[in-house]
Amino acid sequence: MNRSPVIDVLIVGAGPSGSAVAVDLVRRGLDVRIVDRSPHAFDGSRAKGVQPRSLEVLEDLGALDDVLAGGSTYPKLGLHVGPLAMPWKMFPHKEATTDVPYPNTWLIPQFRTDRALHARLNELGREIEFGRELTGLTQDDETVVARVADAQGTEEIVARYVVGADGGSSVVRRQLGVGFVGTTDDSDRVLIVDASVSGLARDRWHMWPRPGGRLVGACPLPDSDMFQWMIRLTPDEEPPSKKDDILRRIHDHTHDRRIQLHEIHWTSVFRPNIRLARSYGRGRVLLAGDAAHVHPPAGAQGLNTGMQDGYNLGWKLGQVLAGADQALLDTYETERQPIAAGVLGLSTEKWGGIARLDPSSMKRGKDEQQLGLTYHGGPLAPADGMRTGTLRVGDRAPDAELFGAEGTGNRLFDVFRGPHFTAIAYGAGAARDLERLVWPTAGARLKRLTVGAAADDGLVLSDSGNTLRRGYGLAGDTLMLIRPDGYIGHIATRDFLTTTRSAARAMTP
């Protein structure tokens, strides 16, 4: 059995959650390996909705261009009732604003989201090791030893930390003995089919509802001739597997024999799992994505929640590996587990409404978009902290348009982009104290931005359009610390230097 030299982090699972944390860790200069038991990248559509907050995450990670190129906004629903097809707007279309650059849920099959993250990882010099299965885990106070098998034999990979992002049936979670609390309804099954289709308009997400919760749906997948079919099976129904049998099932339900299937690309039988891990890890092994929580598909929440798990975890792992207190890593579970619990409630409610053929359950709005998720009141965002007119510590930091000396526009998100913290000094008093703030040389660096005042160090921009002032609710001198994951880590409207130093101490070496 081969044993590898010690690496920083081993990631098990190359879906959106594992790939997101891998990209974040590699861009921090860490020694990372990522393995996946599948022989190749996932080929199916499965999770197909990427929410506005996740689009912001993908932009920061450097994978957004491929995601935008491979998707589209959602079409209207086409509800087929007898011979009629009624249009139904499921997603209200919104225009981009200075604080929310990506306001609409993006329709893209999961295999393209996966490949966008994989391509970014390859740009950073890392390859996913497919066809490699985790068979065992042991850990001590310093390292984790993971036994990984493939066709050539077994290797022991020694890592300082392991991230299990290996799905709802996670081997990592089982190795840890972590409970997975919730329910699985084996009588409620949905056959999902990616198929090349003719005879069906591509400008609608077609739904054929029937009494008793029976449902067939067909969502057009962008830049292809494929639809994702969702066929709700009766409790005792054997899922059809051959093309002709699937087509017969569609015809029997829709009564539309113009529909033809030309090629089946991928199929799966989905059962609505509603489960949450009792803990998000033990010792030096952590869980992310479906390994920590699984959701019904309604509302497009699972992939997005998992990707944002990885985004929350990445910078914290990087900081702890650079010498920050281990307590910072403990905040991963404290921040993310309540988010998953809330999202489980939302998606479960939507799924139940669809079963009752409740039209309101097909509506999507701000609750699904994840822009309002906050860590306020958590260990890094005390409820008694200072706030602005609109924001508290723990809230998402909005985008804004600022201007350089030549009048050129600068997006605030462009300043945030990268693995660093950002300090924003608004006003002369905050700017003076920002210049005096000493930042650790280990771990994530600090980018300093001064707005509305002169500064000897860092980037100086103006808020001539007042987008920062309005979006951030600023009424006077303010010093803000933005975490690497784009959430507000500290707000100081007085005692700028002392309070910012104190807040930074919990997040830095």
C-alpha positions in Angstrom: 0.0 0.0 0.0 1.4 3.4 -1.0 1.3 6.3 1.4 1.4 9.9 0.1 3.3 12.8 1.6 1.2 14.9 3.9 -1.1 17.4 2.1 -3.2 20.2 3.4 -6.7 19.0 2.5 -8.2 16.0 0.8 -11.7 16.5 -0.7 -13.9 13.5 -1.3 -16.5 14.2 -4.0 -16.2 16.4 -7.1 -19.7 17.8 -7.3 -20.5 21.5 -6.9 -19.8 21.5 -3.1 -16.5 19.7 -3.3 -15.4 21.5 -6.4 -16.2 24.9 -4.9 -14.2 24.3 -1.8 -11.3 22.9 -3.9 -11.2 26.0 -6.1 -11.2 28.3 -3.0 -8.4 26.3 -1.3 -6.2 26.0 -4.3 -6.3 29.7 -5.0 -5.1 30.2 -1.5 -2.0 28.3 -2.4 -2.9 25.2 -0.4 -1.8 21.6 -1.3 -5.1 20.0 -2.2 -6.3 16.7 -3.7 -9.8 15.9 -4.8 -11.1 12.4 -5.5 -14.4 11.0 -6.7 -15.5 7.4 -7.0 -17.3 8.0 -10.3 -15.3 7.1 -13.4 -15.9 10.5 -14.9 -17.7 13.8 -14.3 -21.5 13.7 -13.7 -23.5 13.6 -16.9 -27.0 14.4 -15.8 -29.1 17.6 -15.4 -30.3 16.8 -11.8 -30.0 20.2 -10.0 -30.6 22.8 -12.7 -31.3 26.1 -11.0 -28.4 28.4 -9.8 -29.6 31.1 -7.5 -28.4 34.8 -7.6 -26.2 34.4 -4.5 -24.5 31.4 -6.0 -23.9 33.3 -9.2 -22.0 35.8 -7.1 -20.0 33.0 -5.5 -19.2 31.6 -9.0 -18.0 35.0 -10.1 -15.6 35.3 -7.2 -14.3 31.7 -7.8 -13.7 32.5 -11.5 -16.3 30.1 -13.0 -19.1 32.4 -13.8 -18.4 33.0 -17.5 -18.8 29.3 -18.3 -22.0 29.1 -16.3 -23.6 32.1 -18.0 -22.5 30.7 -21.4 -24.1 27.3 -20.7 -27.5 28.5 -19.4 -30.4 30.9 -19.6 -33.1 32.5 -17.6 -36.1 30.3 -16.8 -39.0 30.1 -19.3 -42.6 30.6 -18.2 -44.5 27.5 -17.1 -46.9 26.0 -19.6 -49.7 24.4 -17.6 -51.5 21.8 -19.8 -55.1 21.4 -18.7 -57.0 19.4 -21.3 -56.3 20.8 -24.7 -55.3 24.2 -23.3 -51.8 25.3 -22.2 -51.9 28.3 -19.8 -48.7 30.4 -19.4 -47.6 30.9 -15.8 -44.7 33.1 -14.7 -42.9 31.1 -12.0 -39.9 33.5 -11.7 -40.5 37.3 -11.8 -37.9 38.7 -14.1 -35.8 41.5 -12.5 -33.3 43.9 -13.9 -29.8 44.1 -12.6 -29.1 46.8 -10.1 -25.8 48.2 -8.6 -26.3 46.2 -5.4 -27.6 42.9 -7.0 -25.8 42.3 -10.3 -27.4 38.9 -10.9 -31.1 39.1 -9.9 -32.5 36.1 -11.7 -32.3 32.4 -11.1 -30.2 30.8 -13.9 -31.3 27.6 -15.7 -28.3 25.3 -16.4 -28.0 21.5 -16.2 -25.8 20.4 -13.3 -23.2 18.8 -15.6 -22.4 22.2 -17.0 -22.1 23.8 -13.5 -19.8 20.9 -12.5 -17.7 21.3 -15.6 -17.4 25.1 -15.1 -15.9 24.5 -11.7 -13.7 21.6 -12.9 -12.4 23.8 -15.7 -11.5 26.5 -13.2 -9.8 24.0 -11.0 -7.8 22.8 -14.0 -6.8 26.5 -14.7 -5.4 26.6 -11.2 -3.3 23.5 -11.8 -5.3 20.7 -10.2 -7.0 17.7 -11.7 -9.8 15.7 -10.2 -8.9 12.1 -9.5 -11.9 10.2 -10.9 -12.4 6.4 -10.3 -11.0 6.6 -6.8 -13.2 5.4 -3.9 -12.7 6.1 -0.2 -12.6 2.9 1.8 -11.5 4.1 5.3 -10.6 7.0 7.5 -8.6 7.3 10.7 -7.4 10.5 12.4 -5.4 11.8 15.3 -4.6 15.3 16.6 -2.5 16.3 13.6 -3.6 14.4 10.5 -6.2 12.2 8.8 -5.3 9.0 6.9 -7.7 8.2 4.1 -7.5 4.9 2.3 -8.5 5.4 -1.3 -8.8 2.5 -3.8 -8.8 2.4 -7.6 -8.1 -0.2 -10.3 -4.3 0.0 -9.5 -4.7 -0.7 -5.8 -5.0 1.3 -2.6 -3.3 4.5 -1.5 -3.1 6.1 1.9 -3.5 9.8 1.5 -2.4 11.7 4.6 -4.0 15.2 5.0 -4.2 17.8 7.7 -8.0 18.0 7.0 -10.5 16.0 5.0 -13.8 17.4 3.5 -16.5 14.9 2.7 -18.6 16.3 -0.1 -19.6 12.8 -1.4 -23.4 13.1 -1.6 -26.4 11.9 0.4 -25.0 8.4 0.8 -21.7 9.8 2.0 -19.0 7.3 2.9 -17.2 10.0 4.9 -20.3 10.7 7.0 -20.7 6.9 7.7 -17.1 6.6 8.6 -17.5 9.3 11.1 -20.6 7.7 12.5 -22.6 11.0 12.2 -26.3 10.6 12.3 -28.4 11.7 9.3 -31.7 12.8 10.8 -34.9 13.0 8.8 -37.1 11.0 6.5 -37.1 9.2 3.1 -40.5 8.5 1.4 -39.9 5.5 -0.7 -43.5 5.6 -2.0 -43.0 9.1 -3.5 -40.7 8.6 -6.5 -39.9 10.7 -9.5 -38.3 9.4 -12.7 -35.9 12.0 -14.1 -35.0 11.6 -17.7 -32.7 13.8 -19.9 -33.8 13.2 -23.5 -33.5 14.7 -26.9 -37.0 15.7 -27.8 -39.0 16.9 -30.8 -42.7 17.9 -31.0 -42.6 20.2 -27.9 -42.1 23.9 -27.8 -38.9 25.0 -26.1 -40.2 28.3 -24.8 -42.0 26.8 -21.8 -41.4 24.5 -18.8 -44.3 22.2 -19.6 -46.4 20.7 -16.8 -49.2 18.3 -17.0 -50.8 18.1 -13.6 -53.4 15.5 -12.8 -55.5 14.7 -9.7 -53.9 12.9 -6.8 -50.5 14.6 -7.3 -49.8 12.8 -10.5 -47.5 15.0 -12.6 -45.3 15.0 -15.7 -43.1 17.9 -16.4 -40.6 18.8 -19.1 -38.1 21.6 -18.7 -36.0 22.6 -21.8 -32.3 22.5 -21.1 -30.5 25.5 -22.7 -28.3 25.2 -25.8 -29.4 21.7 -26.6 -32.4 19.7 -28.0 -32.8 18.1 -24.5 -35.6 18.3 -22.0 -35.4 17.2 -18.4 -38.5 15.1 -17.8 -39.9 14.6 -14.4 -42.4 11.8 -14.2 -44.0 11.2 -10.8 -44.5 7.5 -10.3 -47.4 5.8 -8.5 -46.4 3.9 -5.3 -46.4 0.5 -7.0 -45.2 1.5 -10.4 -42.1 0.0 -11.9 -40.0 2.8 -13.4 -39.8 2.4 -17.2 -36.2 2.2 -18.4 -36.3 1.7 -22.1 -36.9 4.7 -24.5 -40.2 3.2 -25.9 -41.6 2.5 -22.5 -40.7 6.0 -21.2 -42.3 7.5 -24.3 -45.4 5.4 -23.8 -45.7 6.6 -20.2 -45.4 10.2 -21.4 -48.0 9.7 -24.1 -50.4 8.0 -21.7 -50.2 11.0 -19.3 -50.0 13.9 -21.7 -52.2 12.5 -24.6 -49.8 14.4 -26.9 -48.4 11.9 -29.5 -46.5 14.7 -31.3 -43.9 14.4 -28.5 -41.0 12.1 -29.6 -37.9 11.0 -27.7 -34.8 10.5 -29.9 -32.1 9.7 -27.4 -32.0 9.1 -23.7 -28.9 10.7 -22.2 -29.4 10.1 -18.5 -32.0 8.7 -16.1 -32.5 8.5 -12.3 -35.2 7.7 -9.9 -35.5 10.4 -7.2 -37.0 9.9 -3.7 -37.6 13.0 -1.6 -35.1 12.8 1.1 -35.4 15.3 3.9 -32.3 14.9 6.0 -29.8 16.9 8.1 -26.5 15.7 9.6 -26.4 15.9 13.4 -23.0 17.5 13.1 -20.9 18.9 10.2 -17.8 16.9 11.1 -15.7 15.5 13.8 -12.1 16.4 14.5 -10.2 17.1 11.3 -13.0 15.7 9.0 -15.8 18.0 7.8 -19.0 17.5 5.8 -20.4 19.7 3.0 -23.2 19.7 0.6 -25.5 16.6 0.3 -23.2 14.8 2.7 -24.6 17.2 5.4 -28.1 17.9 4.1 -30.4 16.5 1.3 -33.5 18.4 0.0 -36.6 17.9 -2.1 -35.9 19.4 -5.5 -38.6 22.1 -5.3 -37.1 25.6 -5.2 -33.6 24.7 -6.4 -32.0 24.9 -3.0 -29.7 21.8 -2.6 -26.9 22.6 -5.1 -26.9 26.2 -4.0 -26.7 25.5 -0.3 -24.0 23.0 -0.9 -21.9 25.3 -3.0 -22.2 28.0 -0.4 -21.1 25.4 2.3 -17.9 25.0 0.4 -17.5 28.8 0.1 -18.0 29.3 3.8 -15.6 26.5 4.7 -12.8 27.3 2.3 -11.5 30.6 3.8 -11.9 29.2 7.3 -9.8 26.1 6.5 -7.2 28.4 4.9 -7.0 30.6 7.9 -6.8 27.8 10.4 -4.1 26.1 8.4 -2.2 29.4 8.4 -2.4 29.5 12.3 -5.8 30.9 13.2 -7.5 29.5 16.2 -9.4 26.2 15.7 -12.5 27.9 17.0 -12.8 29.6 13.6 -13.4 26.3 12.0 -16.1 25.5 14.5 -18.1 28.4 13.2 -18.6 26.5 9.9 -21.2 24.3 11.4 -22.7 27.0 13.6 -23.2 29.2 10.6 -24.2 26.7 8.0 -26.3 24.2 9.8 -29.2 26.6 10.6 -29.1 27.8 7.0 -29.6 24.2 5.8 -32.4 23.6 8.3 -34.2 26.7 7.1 -33.7 25.7 3.4 -35.0 22.2 4.1 -38.2 23.7 5.5 -38.6 25.9 2.5 -38.0 23.2 -0.1 -40.2 20.6 1.8 -43.1 23.1 1.9 -42.8 23.8 -1.8 -42.6 20.0 -2.6 -45.7 19.3 -0.6 -47.6 22.1 -2.3 -46.7 20.7 -5.7 -48.1 17.4 -4.6 -51.4 19.1 -3.8 -51.2 20.9 -7.1 -51.1 24.3 -5.3 -50.1 26.9 -7.9 -48.5 29.1 -5.3 -45.9 26.3 -4.7 -44.7 26.9 -8.2 -43.9 30.6 -7.6 -40.3 31.5 -6.8 -39.2 34.7 -5.1 -36.6 36.2 -2.8 -36.7 33.3 -0.3 -35.3 31.0 -2.9 -32.6 33.4 -4.2 -30.5 33.2 -1.0 -29.5 36.9 -1.1 -31.1 37.5 2.3 -29.4 34.7 4.1 -27.5 36.1 7.1 -25.1 34.8 9.9 -26.3 37.6 12.2 -26.3 36.5 15.8 -23.8 33.8 15.2 -20.3 33.4 16.7 -18.7 35.8 14.2 -21.6 38.3 14.1 -22.8 39.2 17.7 -26.3 40.6 17.9 -25.1 43.5 20.0 -22.6 44.8 17.4 -22.8 48.1 15.6 -24.8 48.4 12.4 -25.6 50.8 9.6 -29.0 52.0 8.5 -29.6 48.9 6.4 -27.0 46.2 7.3 -25.7 44.2 10.3 -22.6 42.1 10.8 -23.3 38.7 9.2 -25.3 40.1 6.3 -24.3 39.7 2.6 -22.2 42.7 1.5 -24.0 44.2 -1.5 -22.3 45.4 -4.7 -21.9 49.1 -5.5 -20.4 51.3 -8.2 -17.5 53.4 -7.2 -15.3 55.7 -9.3 -11.5 56.2 -9.7 -9.7 59.5 -10.1 -10.2 59.4 -13.9 -13.9 58.9 -13.5 -13.7 55.2 -14.4 -16.3 52.9 -12.8 -15.3 50.2 -10.4 -17.6 47.5 -9.1 -17.2 46.8 -5.4 -17.4 43.1 -6.2 -14.3 43.5 -8.3 -12.5 44.8 -5.2 -13.8 41.8 -3.2 -12.9 39.2 -5.8 -10.2 36.9 -4.5 -9.2 35.1 -1.3 -8.6 38.2 0.7 -10.5 40.2 3.3 -11.5 43.8 2.4 -11.6 46.8 4.7 -13.8 49.7 3.6 -13.1 53.0 5.2 -15.9 55.5 4.5 -14.9 59.0 5.6 -11.8 60.7 6.8 -11.9 59.4 10.4 -12.3 55.8 9.4 -9.6 56.2 6.7 -7.0 57.4 9.3 -7.7 54.4 11.5 -7.6 52.0 8.6 -4.1 53.2 7.8 -3.1 52.3 11.4 -4.6 48.8 11.3 -1.9 46.1 11.4 -2.8 42.9 9.6 -1.2 39.5 10.1 1.3 38.5 7.5 0.1 34.8 7.6 -3.2 33.7 6.1 -5.5 35.8 3.9 -4.2 39.3 3.2 -6.2 42.5 3.7 -7.2 44.8 0.8 -7.8 48.3 1.9 -10.3 50.5 0.2 -10.9 54.2 1.2 -14.0 56.0 0.0 -14.6 59.7 0.3 -11.2 60.6 1.8 -7.5 60.6 1.0 -5.3 57.7 2.0 -1.6 56.9 1.8 -2.1 53.2 1.4 -4.5 51.0 -0.6 -7.2 51.8 -3.1 -9.0 55.2 -3.1 -12.3 55.5 -4.8 -15.3 57.9 -4.7 -18.9 57.3 -4.2 -20.1 60.1 -6.4 -23.3 58.1 -7.4 -24.0 57.4 -3.7 -24.6 53.7 -4.4 -22.3 52.7 -1.5 -23.9 55.1 0.9 -27.5 54.0 -0.1 -26.8 50.3 -0.4 -24.9 50.1 2.9 -27.0 52.6 4.8 -24.1 54.8 5.7 -24.8 58.0 7.7 -21.3 59.0 8.6 -17.7 57.7 9.1 -17.8 53.9 9.0 -15.1 51.2 8.9 -16.3 47.8 7.6 -14.5 44.5 7.4 -15.7 42.2 4.6 -15.0 38.5 5.0 -13.5 36.5 2.0 -16.9 34.9 1.4 -18.5 38.3 0.9 -20.3 38.6 4.3 -19.8 41.5 6.6 -17.3 40.6 9.4 -17.4 43.9 11.3 -19.0 47.3 11.3 -17.5 50.2 13.2 -19.2 53.6 13.4 -17.0 54.6 16.3 -13.9 53.2 18.0 -12.8 52.2 14.5 -9.4 50.8 15.3 -10.1 49.0 18.6 -13.2 47.3 17.6 -11.9 46.2 14.2 -8.8 44.8 15.7 -10.9 42.8 18.1 -13.2 41.4 15.3 -10.2 40.5 13.1 -8.5 38.6 15.9 -11.2 35.9 15.8 -10.7 35.4 12.0 -6.9 35.7 11.5 -3.7 33.9 12.7 
